[in-house]
Amino acid sequence: MANYKETTAEGTTWRRSKQVVINNDLGTTPKPIIFMEEDVAVIGTNEFHTNRGSISALYNPDELINLRDPETGEKTGVMMKQSMVYLALYSLYLDCAEIRDIEQTDLPPPQGDLTNQALT
């Protein structure tokens, strides 16, 4: 049986990490790091994404990461401790939280008597 509108097409495919989850439970060591993967296929002007599961690592602050060039994937020879990634993410979180807190304090105070109103 023939497939409806079947064509042959050329394209490009690759696998990527689409999401990174770091379980940062207080007092838990080691902290699991989970990379959620997907395959991407581009055929003509169409882009398709397929979930492919996950891979994981355990956070070790003293373990070295061999940094790679994002354009080529080649190792750069530059090494960095995992603790520096933690430091960068911690700092980013605090920066975002401070910006949020400043924006929330710029809101006008509620008007009227709110004591008998339901929260939504």
C-alpha atoms as one frame of an Amber mdcrd trajectory, in Angstrom:
protein
   0.000   0.000   0.000   1.388   3.415  -0.909   1.890   6.143   1.699  -0.138
   9.290   1.091   2.054  12.125  -0.257   5.263  10.164   0.314   8.427  12.022
  -0.655  12.135  11.595  -0.214  13.839  14.458   1.583  17.274  15.344   2.865
  17.817  16.989   6.209  19.919  17.309   9.324  19.543  15.556  12.676  21.276
  15.913  16.028  20.837  15.099  19.709  20.846  17.799  22.365  20.121  18.366
  26.032  16.839  20.272  26.138  16.580  20.557  29.914  18.920  20.275  32.891
  17.562  19.439  36.348  19.728  19.817  39.439  18.194  18.333  42.563  19.412
  20.794  45.178  17.789  19.291  48.267  19.147  20.875  51.439  21.747  18.690
  53.119  21.847  16.144  50.292  25.207  15.125  48.879  25.885  14.168  46.172
  23.323  16.155  44.193  22.042  14.408  41.052  22.193  16.335  37.766  19.809
  15.081  35.084  20.115  15.995  31.402  16.876  15.480  29.440  17.724  14.713
  25.799  15.906  15.149  22.524  16.619  14.405  18.888  16.059  17.265  16.474
  15.449  16.721  12.768  15.236  19.526  10.223  13.809  18.532   6.863  13.272
  21.433   4.502  11.596  24.135   6.568  10.129  21.677   9.094  11.709  21.008
  12.495  10.817  17.909  14.509  11.667  17.193  18.180  11.600  13.721  19.751
  12.241  13.098  23.458  15.034  10.568  23.998  15.203  10.064  27.743  17.922
  11.218  30.080  21.462  10.780  31.272  22.696  11.778  34.707  25.755  12.632
  36.741  26.408  13.249  40.406  27.623  16.684  41.448  31.181  16.551  42.738
  32.527  20.048  43.509  36.150  18.994  42.992  35.620  17.083  39.735  36.930
  18.807  36.625  34.919  19.559  33.482  36.846  19.666  30.206  35.213  22.692
  28.531  34.155  22.412  24.893  33.731  24.938  22.125  29.954  25.366  21.654
  30.374  25.805  17.878  32.507  22.710  17.220  32.091  20.467  20.262  35.883
  20.166  20.411  37.618  20.140  23.799  39.318  23.480  24.459  41.865  22.185
  26.946  40.455  24.537  29.589  39.410  22.769  32.778  36.903  24.032  35.356
  35.718  22.572  38.640  32.047  21.618  38.934  31.936  23.948  41.957  32.282
  26.912  39.555  29.078  25.852  37.767  27.339  25.695  41.150  28.718  29.155
  42.017  27.487  30.618  38.714  23.986  29.122  39.077  23.755  30.191  42.720
  24.720  33.744  41.728  22.253  33.764  38.816  19.463  32.605  41.143  20.190
  35.378  43.664  20.347  38.011  40.898  16.969  36.837  39.536  15.417  36.718
  43.021  16.614  40.239  43.831  15.199  41.601  40.552  11.890  39.858  41.247
  11.776  41.255  44.773  12.470  44.789  43.549   9.737  44.492  40.905   7.267
  43.178  43.490   7.934  46.096  45.830   7.083  48.475  42.984   3.488  47.191
  42.961   0.908  49.550  44.413  -0.560  48.460  47.762  -3.925  46.666  47.650
  -6.966  48.942  47.809  -9.929  48.543  50.127 -10.628  46.076  52.930  -9.154
  42.700  51.986  -9.834  40.942  55.287 -12.972  39.135  54.062 -11.900  38.473
  50.457 -10.946  34.967  49.332  -7.449  34.488  47.980  -7.245  33.333  44.388
